[in-house]
Amino acid sequence: MKLKPLADRVILKMTEVEETTKSGIILTGSAKEKPSVAEVISVGPGGLVDGKEVTMTVKPGDKVITSKYSGTEVKLDKEELIIVRQSDILAIVE
């Protein structure tokens, strides 16, 4: 099965959280926060959204930073993905 985003939606795959801090402290499950860096898997066509023209600025393969609790989580073929609006993406990591 494959997902195809519509309008200004973007499908993201969250990156793994590091298990240890830079100083070597191992984090327990409760101390971890939801990661905010993700990889763009698929991008919608853009177009007219809520009466405004939207041009898509991200592309598959980009690493992006998203709003902390944005999007809709979807599980597809044992893979966890998140569908967000392009406006929920805060920055592209270069």
GUKOL-931313 format. One record per atom (N, C-alpha, C): residue in one letter; x negated, y, z negated. Coordinates in pm, whole numbers, plus 32768, in hexadecimal, padded with zeros to 4 digits. Layout:
BEGIN
aXYZ;...
//
This chain:
BEGIN
m7FAB7F8B8000;m800080008000;m7FA6807C8000;k7FD380E58043;k7F868160804D;k7FDF81D7802E;l7FA7823B7FEB;l7FF282B57FCC;l7FCF8322802F;k8034836B805C;k802083DD80B5;k806284558073;p801284B58042;p804D85287FFE;p80998583805F;l810085C4802C;l81508620807B;l813486B08052;a814F870D80AB;a8143879D8092;a80BB87C08059;d80B988037FE4;d803A88327FAA;d800587D27F3E;r802B87547F45;r800086F37EE1;r7F7886B77F05;v7F2E868F7E9D;v7EAA86547EAD;v7EA485D87E54;i7E6D856A7E87;i7E5D84F17E37;i7DCD84ED7E05;l7DBE84DC7D81;l7D3A84DE7D40;l7D20845B7CF8;k7CA184387CF0;k7C7483C87C9D;k7C1784037C35;m7C3D83F57BB6;m7BEE842F7B4B;m7B6883E77B40;t7AFE84327B1E;t7A7A83F67B0C;t7A7083BD7A80;e7A1583607A6E;e7A03832079EC;e79C483807989;v79EF8376790B;v79B883C878A0;v793C8383786B;e78D383D1784F;e785A83987817;e78768362778C;e783A82F1776C;e784F82B176EB;e77FA82F0767D;t778D833376A2;t77358371763E;t771F84047660;t7702845375FA;t76E484E0760F;t765384EE763A;k762985667662;k759E857D768A;k753C8560761A;s75678573759E;s750E855A752D;s750F84C67503;g755B84727549;g755A83E3752F;g75C883B274D2;i7625840774AC;i769383DF7454;i76FB839474A6;i7721831E747A;i778582CD74C0;i781082FA7495;l7865831474F7;l78EC834374DA;l794C82CD74CE;t79A282D1746A;t7A09826C745D;t7A7D828F74B8;g7AD9823274CA;g7B4B82497522;g7B9E82C174FA;s7BAE82DB7478;s7C01834B744B;s7BBA83D1745A;a7B3683D17466;a7AEB844E7470;a7AE1847F7500;k7B05842B7560;k7AFA845175ED;k7B7084A77615;e7B558505766D;e7BC1855676A6;e7BDA85287734;k7C4F85487764;k7C6E852977EF;k7C0D85757849;p7BCD853278A8;p7B6E857878FF;p7BB685DB7959;s7B728644797E;s7BB186A679D6;s7B6F86AA7A5F;v7B0786597A75;v7AC586527AF7;v7AFC85DA7B42;a7B2085EF7BC0;a7B5C85847C0F;a7B28858A7C9E;e7B3A851A7CE5;e7B1885157D73;e7B9885197DC4;v7B99856B7E2D;v7C0E85757E85;v7C1384FA7EDE;i7C8384B27EDA;i7C96843A7F2A;i7CE2845B7FAB;s7D4B84AC7F9F;s7D9F84CC8012;s7DDD85567FFE;v7DF5859C806D;v7E2A86258069;v7EA4863080C2;g7F0C86738090;g7F84868C80DF;g7F6A86F1814D;p7FCA870381A7;p7FB7875C8219;p7FC287F181FA;g7FF288168184;g800888A48167;g808988D081A7;g808A894881E0;g810289798223;g815289D681CB;l81D389DD81E4;l822D8A36819C;l825989F58119;v82318A3080A7;v825589FC8023;v82918A6E7FD3;d830C8A5D7FA5;d83548AC47F58;d83558B4A7FA1;g83658B478025;g836E8BC08074;g82E98C048092;k827A8BC6806B;k81F68C008085;k81A18B9D80D4;e81508BD1812E;e80F78B7D817E;e80808B528128;v80658ACE8122;v7FF78A9980D2;v7F938A568131;t7F158A828128;t7EA98A468175;t7E5689F08115;m7E4089758138;m7DF6891A80E1;m7D60893980E9;t7D22894D8074;t7C9489708070;t7C3C88FF803F;v7C788893800C;v7C29881F7FE1;v7C3487B3804B;k7BD38758804B;k7BD386EA80AB;k7BAA86698065;p7BCC85F5809C;p7BA68577805D;p7B0E85718046;g7AE885417FD1;g7A5B85377FAC;g7A2B85A87F53;d7A7686187F4E;d7A5086897EF7;d7A5B86607E65;k7A0186947E12;k7A0D86867D80;k7A4C87087D4F;v7AB586FC7CFF;v7AFF87727CD2;v7B16876E7C3B;i7B3287E37C03;i7B5987EF7B77;i7BEC88167B75;t7C3A87CC7B26;t7CCA87E47B21;t7CF4881B7A9A;s7D6D884C7A94;s7DA788727A15;s7DAF87F579BE;k7DA08805793D;k7D90879378E3;k7E02872E78E8;y7E7E875878E1;y7EEE86FA78DD;y7F4B87097955;s7F12872579C8;s7F65873A7A40;s7F7986B77A8B;g7FDD86B77ADF;g7FF386497B3B;g804985D87B09;t805F857A7B63;t80AD85027B47;t8053848A7B59;e804884387AF0;e7FF383C27AF8;e803D83517B3F;v7FF4830D7B99;v802C82A07BE8;v7FC8822C7BE5;k7FFA81B27BD7;k7FA4813D7BDC;k7FC280F37C5D;l7F5C80E17CB1;l7F6D80A37D34;l7EFD803F7D49;d7F1F7FC07D5C;d7EBB7F567D6F;d7E527F577D00;k7E7F7F5E7C83;k7E297F5D7C0B;k7DCB7FD67C05;e7DE9803F7C4E;e7D9980B87C4F;e7DEF812B7C1D;e7DBB81777BBD;e7E0781E87B87;e7DE782667BD5;l7E4E82A47C0B;l7E42831D7C5B;l7E9A83897C1F;i7E7D84067C41;i7ECE84767C14;i7EF584C97C8D;i7F7484EE7C94;i7FA485447CFF;i7FBA85CF7CC4;v7F7486337CFB;v7F7F86BD7CCB;v7F9B871A7D40;r7FCC87907D1F;r7FD887FA7D84;r7F4D88397D94;q7F32886D7E09;q7EB088AD7E1F;q7E9A891E7DBB;s7F0489617D91;s7EF789D17D32;s7ECA89A37CA7;d7ED5891E7C88;d7EA588E97C09;d7E0F88CF7C0A;i7DD188D97C7F;i7D4088C67C89;i7CFE894C7C6E;l7CA4894D7C0C;l7C6689CA7BE2;l7BE889EC7C2F;a7B9989867C57;a7B1B89A17C9C;a7AEB89257CE6;i7A95893B7D4A;i7A5288CE7D90;i79C488C97D5B;v799688527D34;v790F88417CFE;v78B1882B7D74;e7848887F7D7E;e77E788727DEB;e7763883E7DB7;
//
